Amino acid sequence: MEWNPISTAPRDGTNILIYYRADGIIYDATFDADNYSEWVSSDYEITNFMQSDITHWMPLPYPPEATP
């Protein structure tokens, strides 16, 4: 998986990883077009962030395989 420009990120409610350059932290997030028209996360209130500092995204990784 590679980082992609945020302008190419899905805006259909898909959870993705986003990079917030102001603090260098990666968050899982989704685009909330219905309420805020910006990125929101269960990890942190991204709506308080400068949306312009969200620069890149990538899909969530696959979960680990179950072991017997």
N, C-alpha and C positions, 0 to 999 in steps of 0.2 A: 504494500500500500504506500501511496505517496501523498504528500500534502498538495492540495490544490488551492487556487485562488478562491476566496470566499464568494466572489461573484458567480462562481459555477456551482455553488452548494445547492442541494435540493431544498425547496421551500414548501414541501408538501406534508410537513409534520414528521419526517423521518429523523430519528435521533442520529447525530453524527458527533465527531470530535471537532472542536474548534480551538484555534490558537489565539489567545489574547496577548498581544505583544506588549501591552503596558506593564504587565507583571510577569510575562513569560510562562503563564500557566495554561495547561490544556484542560478544557471542560467538555463534558458531554452536554449537548444542547440540541434544541430544535427551534425552527423558525415559527414564531407565533404570528401569523398573518391576521388572524381574527381579532385579537385584542391589542397587540402592541406594534405589529409589523416590525419586529426586531427579534434578535436571538435571546432565548431564555434557557435556563438550566436548572436542573434539580440540585446541582452542587452549590450554586451561588446565585445571587440575584443579578444576572448579567444585564438586566434592564437598567441598572445603575451605572453600568460601564459606558464608555464612549464606544458606540457601535463601530465607529471607524477604526478602532484599535483591534477589531476582530478581523484578522487578515487571511487566515487559511483554514481549511477543513480537510477531513478524511473520514471515510466510513468507519463505523465501529468495527473492531476486530471480531472474528468469530469466537464464540465461547470455547473453552477447553473441552476436549472430548472426555466423556465419562470413562472411568476405569472400573473394571470389574472388581 
